[in-house]
Every structure is written in C-alpha cells, then in structure tokens.
Amino acid sequence: MQPIRNIAILAHVDAGKTTLSERILFAAGEIRRPGKVEDGLATMDYMPEEKERGITIESGVAHFEWKNTWFNFIDTPGHVDFGAEVDMALTAVEGAVLVVSAASGVETQTVAAFKKLRAAGVPTILYINKLDNPDYSLDETLINVEEILGVRPVLMTVPEYENGQMVSVLDVLSKSRLVHSDRGEEVVDSADVLSEGSSSERSEGSSGSGADLLAKHYKEAVEFASNFDDEVLELALEGKPVPPKALLRGLKGLALDSDYALCYAGSAMAGFGVRSLVTALSFFLPEVPQFDERELGQVIRLRHFKGVGEISLFRAHCDMERKEWPAGFEFSRLKANLLIPVEEIRAGDIYAMRTPFETELGQVIMRDGHLLQDEEDSKGENIRDRYQPLLQTRVECLATDDYHHVEKSLNTLSRMDPSFRVVHDDGGFWYLHTVGEVQLDVLLARLRREFGCEVQAGDPEVRWQERLSHEVDAVENSFQLGPHKISIKLSASPIQNDVVENSAELPQNHDIRLTAEFLETAPREILAGVRSALLETAEIGVLGKGPLVGVRFEVLEFSWTENALPPMIKKACADAVTKLFKPSDIKLYEPVMELSLECPVNFAGNITSDIQAREGRVKEIGGDGRTHFLKADIPLRKIFGYATNVRSISKGTALYSLKLLGYRPCVE
C-alpha cells in the first residue's frame, strides 16, 4: 500500500518539458534510455502528429515508483491550442512541475500555466532547464521568475561546470554532489566529500568552491524554512546547525505556501538535476485527498484508440478488487498508448476505464456503476466553458454514405476535447470551431487516421463576434407538423454594460427570460428545449460570421400541443430568431491577438515591418543588445500563415506566442 502522488508537468512550448519527462522515467528505471523529441522517439509523445511536429498534443500518462511512492505522471502540452489538456490534467493531480527555460526565461505560456496552477490550488515545484549551456544565467532566470511570477525561488540544486560543460549538480538538502554513472544515471559522488571549507572546485563562474556554495544555499534554505518550523527558527537564532531532517520539515511547509517556490536547476537534455527533482516530488507534495466512500471515481479525460475505441481516464475514489467491479467495467494501467489490465483499483490512483455506456468529462460514477445524479455534488466546473474557439472551418463528406460515420466521429472528438466544438448545418455539412490552426490540422489528421473518415475541409475563417446594436421589436412565429403545433413570441435586446466598446470585458453571455405563466405551466423538457434551441441558434449567429453574444432573449408567449417533438421546438425558435433580426441590427467584432516575439537584433527591422504590414501595433520593445523582444496587438485575420513567414524572415531563429487580447468593433 504505497503512498500515491499524481503530478503534472507544465511549460511553455520548447522549454524542454517532454525531455524532462523522459529523464524522469529513465531515472526511475521505467525506460532503458531516454527518447529524444527531435528524433520522434519520446515515450510520452506517441501520436504520429506529435512525432511529426515535435510538440505534445495529448497529455501523456505514465507511472513510476520512487522511494516507495507510486507516481502517476502527466506530461501536458505547452502549445496554446491545447490548453484544455492542461486544465483536465490539473483536476487530478496533487502537485506539478513547472519547467522554465534558462534560454528564454519566463514566457507567455509559462505565465498562463502558472496562473492555472494557482487557480487550481496545485502546489508547484520549479525546474530551471537548459543550463548545460554556460552562456545561460541561472541567477538572471531566478530574478526573472521572481519578477514575473511573483514568487521567491528557493534554490535546491546548483549546477557545476568544467571546461564549459555541466559535469555535476550540488544537492542542497543532502549536501552532496551528483555526477553521472557509466550508464548516464545520476549518482552521489562518493569519492568527493563536501564539507565547508574543502577545496573541491568545479563551479566555474560561481563564487567559491562546491562546499562553499552548498553552505551558502543551505543557509538560505534554513532562513526561508524558519518561517514555517519553530525548531528550525530556534536553532537558527541560536546559531546552531540545522540538521537536514529538520530543514526538510520546514521546507514542506514552504512548498505549500504561495509566496515561495522550491527551485531545482539543471539540464534535462544532459540529465542533471533530475534525481533531486524526483526526490522532491516524494518529499514535498501533499497526499491524495479523502474521497466520498460511496463514489467509484471521476472521469478526468476521454481518449480514443484505433482498434480499441473510446476509453476514459479515471481517478479512483475507493479501493476495489475485480470481483467487486460494476458489471461491464474494465480497468487498466495506461502507459503512453499501452493498456495494461489490473486486478484491483486504489483510491487516488489513475486508470484507463471502459464502461458499458458513454461517459462525459467530470462525471462522477458511484460504486454501483451509476452516475451521480446531483450535478451540484459533481467535482468541478465545466472546462468547456473556459474556451472560446477563434476559427471556424467548413467540412463535408466526400461520399454521401459516410455521413453518419463522420457525424459520429466528429461528436466523439468533440467530447474528447472540450475546446473543440462541432455545429451541424442543415445543408449536410459541419462547421468545426477550434482555438487555432494547429488544433484544426491535428483534428483533421486524427479524423482520417483514427476514424477512417475522408472529408473535404475549407480554409479556416476567423470566428467573429456578432452583437446586437439596439433593441428589436417582438415577432411571432409558428411551426406545425401534422396535428402538432409550436407558437412563440420573441423579443431581444443587448445586455448593457459600462465598459468601453473595444474592451475585453464586453458581455459574452446570453440572458433568456421566460414569462411567469410559461415557467409555471410548461414541463421541464419544454423549458429546457426552448433554452437549448435559443442558445444553439445564437451560437450559429445571424450573419454566419460567428456567435451572437451579449443578447437578452425574452419569450413573451409560448404555446405547444401535447407530444410535440424537440426538433419542432428547435425549428420554431430558430425561425423566430431569423425573423427577429435583420443584418443591419448586427455589429461585428473581430478578435485581436497579443503577439510576443523575440529574435536576434539583426532581424528586428524586417520583423517589425511585417507586423505593421499586417495591421499590427507594436506596444512594447526591449532586448539585451543580442536579442530583440517585442509585444504587438494584431488582428487574428492577419495571422494566417505567420509561422511560415516569420521563420523565413528570421531564418528560423524567431520565437513567438499568441494569446487572445479581446474583441474590437470592425471598421465599416
């Protein structure tokens, strides 16, 4: 009955997150050698699209044992298009590692990831990566962390160099030096006893010997830990040495405090600082919480494997042997894309689950196999509501006979990815709503590879926002099919607010108001049908450019015949909305992105000119004489193809990221 820890690894794209994941599995003995991302051999990046692009797309799950602790380990994507994967992972972990590249410092997605961790209340340990290059400064990176993330980093490993190469790291807590064995594993250098004042000298560019550096950082760790442990404080005030066990206890309190962050420095590629990091995960992260003993567990992720079908990633809330499992349920270990059957499940552990029914993200399943009925008792908010698709792409079948198969496959992909939405059009095609171009490309590739669907996709278009410019008069509409009739009287007005028009705080919601008489007399399914129909119609929009947002619908009258079918309600409401609005009633707002970019200074002029040609507005510039940095606001419609263009201009040396800044009204 080992203790269980569930952890996630987060980072900005290309910070070395997956390389660190490989090194952790290697250090724990789970793999014989760490795979390289650039060679397409990373254990956690198993999808063909991941191997081709060299990025993580789907959160990879693996497990390992370390110091008698069982770890489930989730490698999350760093690309902004797959942020939903990060949100889903954070619902099931006790702690996280946030990787910061010493080459680039804290970047846009680093900040975004850190905000997600703080919002989810997940304790976080930092790993400063890429320090095998002695030109990258650990001290500058630590200052960068403190200034941008707003936490005080407490350094627990210190890299050492010889002849410009990293050769070891100093572990502050154990007061030891870690070097590589013949197999490339990190081991304690037993031949080198580090004591204060010894002559061991490997830290090029650092002040003092290895022993002096250890003494310095151990003293700093004691100073910080004294805020969280009375014994450490008492010993420190008396000038007495603080033993590692007492320091460990104080650091456990520090690790859970939002003002501090334990920080491990090294190189994932070179394999330094990893052993100390993994040991920290077993020391400093909290145990799994107590769960309701009536619950079997919660669905945290949906996956699809070719030849296997749909599975659910599932966090168990109870201990249960196979003979007690609900009928039709099967549980397995998931290691990357491998399923390994198990004979029992343990509370807090993560498994792949197959059930006799379809599951949804966040669903809680009871011990008898039934779903938790009370939605308010469910364990989390709807992740789908956090994401706003910015692109829409029309997709249609190449063969009419494939229609139902494509429809089912698209719905499956939509259920798996809460940031991806599918809108069916009565003309026999679909609109795919995605966060970005990379997500769209991956979805289309998966549709063909995993589901065998041959489709034709149009060019992606920007998904604008449609807003009602003024209140409109009520209209009446009826729809009759045989003896059944639906009638509705509907009006609409914009939801007012006091902010400026181009603010990101413009109302994004809808307000549907029903008369008191309708609320009292209508059955629940009729009320739900009306709300659903109006929301679906608003999602499509009036002009077809994007969703109609910030509007208040008021149902003034509604009548129906008994046994009226839900499609009739949808048709009556959709037609009423069509009659209600004219194109002149609608004002368009376009999405504006914030572009953060860095490049060598000799390319700065051409890159800035290209941004301005795309209607971008540079609002911040900086640099250190070698690297140029800028931030700019740029319309999303001008970003298409930017990756290829900026790569050409900078000869592949520019790095950039994008995030949604807000919406602004289109100029007539």
Secondary structure as the mmCIF struct_conf table of DSSP 4:
data_model
#
loop_
_struct_conf.conf_type_id
_struct_conf.id
_struct_conf.beg_label_comp_id
_struct_conf.beg_label_asym_id
_struct_conf.beg_label_seq_id
_struct_conf.end_label_comp_id
_struct_conf.end_label_asym_id
_struct_conf.end_label_seq_id
STRN STRN1 ILE A 4 ALA A 11
BEND BEND1 HIS A 12 HIS A 12
TURN_TY1_P TURN_TY1_P1 VAL A 13 ASP A 14
BEND BEND2 ALA A 15 GLY A 16
HELX_RH_AL_P HELX_RH_AL_P1 LYS A 17 ALA A 27
TURN_TY1_P TURN_TY1_P2 ALA A 28 GLY A 29
BEND BEND3 GLU A 30 ARG A 33
HELX_LH_PP_P HELX_LH_PP_P1 PRO A 34 LYS A 36
HELX_RH_3T_P HELX_RH_3T_P1 VAL A 37 ASP A 39
TURN_TY1_P TURN_TY1_P3 GLY A 40 GLY A 40
BEND BEND4 THR A 43 MET A 44
BEND BEND5 MET A 47 MET A 47
HELX_RH_AL_P HELX_RH_AL_P2 PRO A 48 ARG A 53
TURN_TY1_P TURN_TY1_P4 GLY A 54 GLY A 54
BEND BEND6 ILE A 55 ILE A 55
BEND BEND7 GLU A 58 GLU A 58
STRN STRN2 GLY A 60 TRP A 66
TURN_TY1_P TURN_TY1_P5 LYS A 67 ASN A 68
STRN STRN3 THR A 69 ASP A 75
BEND BEND8 HIS A 79 HIS A 79
HELX_RH_3T_P HELX_RH_3T_P2 VAL A 80 PHE A 82
HELX_RH_AL_P HELX_RH_AL_P3 GLY A 83 LEU A 90
TURN_TY1_P TURN_TY1_P6 THR A 91 ALA A 92
BEND BEND9 GLU A 94 GLU A 94
STRN STRN4 GLY A 95 SER A 101
TURN_TY1_P TURN_TY1_P7 ALA A 102 SER A 104
STRN STRN5 GLY A 105 GLY A 105
BEND BEND10 VAL A 106 VAL A 106
HELX_RH_AL_P HELX_RH_AL_P4 THR A 108 ALA A 120
TURN_TY1_P TURN_TY1_P8 GLY A 121 GLY A 121
STRN STRN6 THR A 124 ASN A 129
TURN_TY1_P TURN_TY1_P9 LEU A 131 ASP A 132
BEND BEND11 ASN A 133 ASN A 133
TURN_TY1_P TURN_TY1_P10 PRO A 134 ASP A 135
BEND BEND12 TYR A 136 TYR A 136
HELX_RH_AL_P HELX_RH_AL_P5 LEU A 138 LEU A 149
STRN STRN7 ARG A 152 LEU A 155
STRN STRN8 THR A 157 GLU A 162
TURN_TY1_P TURN_TY1_P11 ASN A 163 GLY A 164
STRN STRN9 GLN A 165 ASP A 171
TURN_TY1_P TURN_TY1_P12 VAL A 172 LYS A 175
STRN STRN10 SER A 176 HIS A 180
TURN_TY1_P TURN_TY1_P13 ASP A 182 ARG A 183
BEND BEND13 GLY A 184 GLY A 184
STRN STRN11 GLU A 186 VAL A 188
TURN_TY1_P TURN_TY1_P14 SER A 190 ALA A 191
TURN_TY1_P TURN_TY1_P15 GLU A 196 GLY A 197
STRN STRN12 SER A 203 SER A 203
TURN_TY1_P TURN_TY1_P16 GLU A 204 GLY A 205
BEND BEND14 SER A 206 GLY A 208
HELX_RH_AL_P HELX_RH_AL_P6 GLY A 210 ALA A 225
TURN_TY1_P TURN_TY1_P17 SER A 226 PHE A 228
HELX_RH_AL_P HELX_RH_AL_P7 ASP A 230 LEU A 237
TURN_TY1_P TURN_TY1_P18 GLU A 238 GLY A 239
HELX_LH_PP_P HELX_LH_PP_P2 LYS A 240 PRO A 243
HELX_RH_AL_P HELX_RH_AL_P8 PRO A 244 ALA A 255
TURN_TY1_P TURN_TY1_P19 LEU A 256 LEU A 256
TURN_TY1_P TURN_TY1_P20 SER A 258 ASP A 259
STRN STRN13 TYR A 260 ALA A 265
STRN STRN14 SER A 267 SER A 267
TURN_TY1_P TURN_TY1_P21 ALA A 268 GLY A 271
STRN STRN15 PHE A 272 PHE A 272
BEND BEND15 GLY A 273 GLY A 273
HELX_RH_AL_P HELX_RH_AL_P9 VAL A 274 PHE A 284
BEND BEND16 LEU A 285 LEU A 285
HELX_LH_PP_P HELX_LH_PP_P3 PRO A 286 GLN A 290
TURN_TY1_P TURN_TY1_P22 GLU A 293 ARG A 294
STRN STRN16 GLU A 295 PHE A 305
TURN_TY1_P TURN_TY1_P23 LYS A 306 VAL A 308
STRN STRN17 GLY A 309 ALA A 316
BEND BEND17 HIS A 317 CYS A 318
STRN STRN18 MET A 320 GLU A 321
HELX_RH_3T_P HELX_RH_3T_P3 ARG A 322 GLU A 324
BEND BEND18 TRP A 325 TRP A 325
HELX_LH_PP_P HELX_LH_PP_P4 PRO A 326 PRO A 326
TURN_TY1_P TURN_TY1_P24 ALA A 327 GLY A 328
STRN STRN19 GLU A 330 LYS A 335
TURN_TY1_P TURN_TY1_P25 ALA A 336 ASN A 337
STRN STRN20 LEU A 338 PRO A 341
BEND BEND19 GLU A 343 GLU A 343
STRN STRN21 GLU A 344 ILE A 345
TURN_TY1_P TURN_TY1_P26 ALA A 347 GLY A 348
STRN STRN22 ILE A 350 ARG A 354
BEND BEND20 PRO A 356 PHE A 357
TURN_TY1_P TURN_TY1_P27 LEU A 361 GLY A 362
STRN STRN23 VAL A 364 MET A 366
TURN_TY1_P TURN_TY1_P28 ARG A 367 ASP A 368
BEND BEND21 GLY A 369 GLY A 369
HELX_LH_PP_P HELX_LH_PP_P5 HIS A 370 HIS A 370
STRN STRN24 LEU A 371 LEU A 371
HELX_LH_PP_P HELX_LH_PP_P6 LEU A 372 LEU A 372
HELX_RH_3T_P HELX_RH_3T_P4 GLU A 375 ASP A 377
BEND BEND22 SER A 378 GLY A 380
HELX_RH_3T_P HELX_RH_3T_P5 ILE A 383 ARG A 386
STRN STRN25 LEU A 391 CYS A 397
BEND BEND23 LEU A 398 ALA A 399
HELX_RH_3T_P HELX_RH_3T_P6 THR A 400 ASP A 402
HELX_RH_AL_P HELX_RH_AL_P10 TYR A 403 MET A 416
TURN_TY1_P TURN_TY1_P29 PRO A 418 SER A 419
STRN STRN26 ARG A 421 HIS A 424
TURN_TY1_P TURN_TY1_P30 ASP A 426 GLY A 427
BEND BEND24 GLY A 428 GLY A 428
STRN STRN27 TRP A 430 THR A 434
BEND BEND25 VAL A 435 GLY A 436
HELX_RH_AL_P HELX_RH_AL_P11 GLU A 437 ARG A 449
TURN_TY1_P TURN_TY1_P31 GLU A 450 PHE A 451
STRN STRN28 VAL A 455 ALA A 457
STRN STRN29 GLU A 461 VAL A 462
STRN STRN30 GLN A 465 LEU A 468
BEND BEND26 HIS A 470 HIS A 470
STRN STRN31 VAL A 472 LEU A 481
TURN_TY1_P TURN_TY1_P32 GLY A 482 PRO A 483
STRN STRN32 HIS A 484 PRO A 494
HELX_LH_PP_P HELX_LH_PP_P7 ILE A 495 GLN A 496
BEND BEND27 ASP A 498 VAL A 499
TURN_TY1_P TURN_TY1_P33 GLU A 501 ASN A 502
TURN_TY1_P TURN_TY1_P34 ALA A 504 GLU A 505
BEND BEND28 LEU A 506 LEU A 506
STRN STRN33 HIS A 510 LEU A 514
HELX_RH_AL_P HELX_RH_AL_P12 ALA A 516 THR A 521
BEND BEND29 ALA A 522 ALA A 522
HELX_RH_AL_P HELX_RH_AL_P13 ARG A 524 ILE A 540
BEND BEND30 VAL A 542 GLY A 546
STRN STRN34 LEU A 548 VAL A 549
BEND BEND31 GLY A 550 GLY A 550
STRN STRN35 VAL A 551 TRP A 560
TURN_TY1_P TURN_TY1_P35 GLU A 562 ASN A 563
HELX_RH_AL_P HELX_RH_AL_P14 PRO A 566 LEU A 580
HELX_RH_3T_P HELX_RH_3T_P7 PRO A 583 ASP A 585
STRN STRN36 ILE A 586 PRO A 600
HELX_RH_3T_P HELX_RH_3T_P8 VAL A 601 PHE A 603
HELX_RH_AL_P HELX_RH_AL_P15 ALA A 604 ALA A 613
TURN_TY1_P TURN_TY1_P36 ARG A 614 GLU A 615
STRN STRN37 ARG A 617 GLY A 623
BEND BEND32 GLY A 625 ARG A 626
STRN STRN38 THR A 627 PRO A 635
HELX_RH_3T_P HELX_RH_3T_P9 LEU A 636 LYS A 638
TURN_TY1_P TURN_TY1_P37 PHE A 640 GLY A 641
HELX_RH_AL_P HELX_RH_AL_P16 TYR A 642 SER A 650
TURN_TY1_P TURN_TY1_P38 LYS A 651 GLY A 652
STRN STRN39 LEU A 655 PRO A 665
HELX_LH_PP_P HELX_LH_PP_P8 CYS A 666 VAL A 667
#
